[in-house]
Amino acid sequence: MKPIKDLAYINAHAELKAGQEAKKIGNIGKARVCARRGCGIAIEHWLEFHPNRNYGASAITMLTKLQEDHTIPKDIRDAAERLTKRVDQSFETGIEEDPLKDGETIIEYFLDPKNLKK
């Protein structure tokens, strides 16, 4: 049986892969959703090592709470902000972004073994 960290890593990256497929066919909205879900998996795993943090239960709530946590590096908080920015009627956020890159940045940070220590 694989360790939980490996399963979190596999599942989070499976979401990014699904997001890449969605992006290829022009569905950037689905790509954003997949990136957020992948982040939720990684953050949820990280929270097991940091039980004193209350980031909520959903990926959106976790990403929103993450933005307020100044113990987390600014580039990670900025990526979370871009992933939670509301879209307009054209499904645009008004900022140039790559939700999959932001998702990968967040996932790699939260699943990095040095960040899993209490």
N, C-alpha and C positions, 0 to 999 in steps of 0.2 A: 504494500500500500504506500502511495506517495505521501510525503509530509504535507501538512495543511498549506504551508507556504508555497510549495510547488503547485498545489491545486489552485490556489488563489492566483498565482502567476499564469498558469495555463488558462484559467477561465477569464481573467482580465484581458489577456492577449487574444483570446478567441473573440472577445467583444470588439477589440480593435480590428481584427481581421474582417469581421462582419461589417464593420464601419468602412473599411477600405473597399469592400465589394459594393456597398451602397454608394460610396463616393464615385466609383467607376461608372455607375449608371446615372450619375447626376443627382442622387438623392442625398444631398448634404444634410438635410434634417435628420434622416435616419443615421447618418454617420455621427452626428452630434449626440444622438441618443445612445448609440453604441459606445462612444467614448465616455459618456457620463456613467453608463452602467459598468464599464470596465473600471473606472475610477472608484465607484461605489464598492466593488469587490475588493480592490486594494486597500481602500481606507477602512473598510469593515475588518479586514485582517489586521491592519495596523492597530486598530482600536482594541483588539484583544490584548495587546501589549501595553496599552495606555487606557486602562479602564476609568481613569479619573476624567477623561475627556468625554463630553457629551456632544456628539456631532449629529445625533438623530439617527433615524432608521433608513431613510431613503437616500439615494445617490444625490439628488438635488439638495436635500437638507444638509448632507455631509459636505458637499462642495460649498454651500453657502456658509456654514459654520467655519469651514476651513479658512475662508477669506478673512475671518475675524481673529484667527489665531496667529498672533505675531511671533510665536515660537517657531512657526513654519517659515521657510525662506520666501522672500517676496516673489520670486519668479514662479513658485508653486502656487502661491495665493493669486497671482495675476492670471495664471492659466485657469484656475478654478473660476475666477470672475468671468473670463471670456466664455467658458463652457456654460455658465448660468445666465448669461446676458439674454434678455428676451429678444425674440425675432419680430420683425414687422410683418405686414401683410404679404410681402414678397419673400418671406422666410429669410430675411437678411438681418444681421445684427448691427450693421453700420460700422463694423471694424473688420480689418483684414485679419483673417484667422485661419488656422488649420486645426479644427477640433481634434483630429486624430493625433496631431503632434502634441497638443496640449494634454490630451488624455494619456499619451505615452509618457510625457514628462511627469505627470502626477503619479501614474502607476509605478514607474521606476523609482520615484522618491519613496513612496509608501511601502514598497516591497523590498527596498534595499535593506539587507540584514543589519547594517549599522543604525538604521532608523527604527528597527523593531525592538531595540533594547528599551527597557523601562527607564 
